[in-house]
């Protein structure tokens, strides 16, 4: 689904942390959000997810008249996801049970996701016995279980090893292509953004400085601030 933002403002005690005039992330895009700490990336994502309320402005889902947050077809994975105190299998199946899927369909979907993410051998393992990378893959499988139309990711590979990062990137590319899911991912890793994302948003001090195709923004940025960030300069 399309995500359309108009005149979005977020303030905390009159301190403006987000000020986005206009942005459209098209249906089926795999869009990266980059920027320094404090740029407003997580605040923006939380507002889109319905976890925070904007001070003013609008977020539209699917078209320019629908402001209803589509909780039934969207999901979010955090940098440090919460696991239920049960097995991998039951963690992944939980959203499906909530949505009334029958036992046969749940079993097949869980098995499919475990195979794609290399979790089959861990299906009966308790969540507290998983490594950090395994937890992240289980969280992603759980998020994908009910086939959402919008997937939001807040630095899902920040604390895991390169091999697991690669596996997660591959599944994100696959579901984006196969199921047409719109994916929005916050990442501090510019190499990952280049590897994974069709489009990229560069944010600074709550504003969108540059937005466009990833290859164009990272290779030939239009704005000096973007150039400084990409080159690793300290932005104050």
Beta strands, then each sheet from edge to edge (+ up, - down):
strand 1: 3-12
strand 2: 15-25
strand 3: 30-34
strand 4: 56-61
strand 5: 74-77
strand 6: 150-154
strand 7: 182-186
strand 8: 199-204
strand 9: 207-213
sheet 1: 2+ 1- 4+
sheet 2: 5+ 6+ 7+ 3+ 8+ 9-
end
